[in-house]
């Protein structure tokens, strides 16, 4: 370790890793460039936005049985939000990165590529594109161009003015692969795995009190805010929400800076009735969650339209989960840390279970209210593919810039009632299915019966009508039962 005095303010600055070429003075934010045995100031680094992450400089952990220390941080911003990349120094003198994005973590380390020319150009990579490395197939999950929003500690490069990170992340099971095109047309390759913070030394992570000291607010605390557009009181999760959508006027408010700013004013606010409200609290698996955001989504298919409500819940230590309310009931949804493997054209395998493809459809945001950890816009569309194994479901979600997987399990109304302490929810039945709302299954049974009778008039007039009656019964009885269970008869 090398320690120098900042030439700007005189504060001590450490260089722990031999790979570090710059460090940020913690006292005055001066950017210090290490040049042989000397250090010179080359400017001032922007402040990072303190967030809800428990990670910090000086935190320690283990990866593949090797101890590492967190010695640097760069915050990368893009149009919809930001995430942290923490620079790691391992006990064997090597380095690596710990990605920290919305409660999901991955450790990656640089790897030499024998033939970088075999990798696709950055411009040709899109979510879902596949590449092979050492016989293993990887799928592009995230393709972005981002900018440095601030830095702390040591870094192995200098993100100068106008510097952009051009990177594509790929996934295969729990393996992460990053192709970094920031320095030119040939990528630098980083590979690693999903990481659980249980591998960190708990005492080295930030406590809520330490977060308050550094960020001026508790991690995940719900704070009050007056909407800059209409003045109505709204709330957001401090140091978490990059965007809040005002429940009163539906204006999109950016909360990622020191002051709240209106991003977009809503032209029309749709009245919406939801079973659960923003700010509702639930006790789930022994942890206290709060509903911080909700979205009304719809499948715009003209032949089989449908809509549903998605609730975003947050716990300061557990992170995010989703509750989805459809006309068939409730589902609990969690983003997958490990991805399923491709089995064939109609199935995938995940955690030793085979999931069969159900259907493809589109999810479009019709209305969003509350706080989100990315920038949500009405009209955002996601291509969805559902797979099922017994009562479990996997969902593949594809947009222009991201591909992700989530896992969902059905939840009974009685369980939701216990979570939220609302006994009245236990007896609530699912909303009527769309088919029942549009006239019921009996309407189609009547049409089929009329057609059946018209096609068999000769048989009816000749007295052979019993088979026709039996056929009509097979049409009518299932239609009546379907309407009853779908809620048409309520």
PyMOL commands that set and color helices and strands:
alter all, ss='L'
color gray80, all
select helices_A, chain A and resi 116-118+122-124+197-199+202-204+208-215+413-420+423-425+434-437+441-455+457-461+466-486
alter helices_A, ss='H'
color red, helices_A
select strands_A, chain A and resi 2-5+12-15+22-24+30-35+38-44+60-63+66-78+81-90+95-101+104-111+130-133+136-155+164-172+175-180+188-194+222-226+233-237+243-245+252-254+261-264+281-284+287-299+306-315+319-326+329-335+341-344+347-350+353-372+381-389+392-398+403-411
alter strands_A, ss='S'
color yellow, strands_A
deselect
rebuild
show_as cartoon
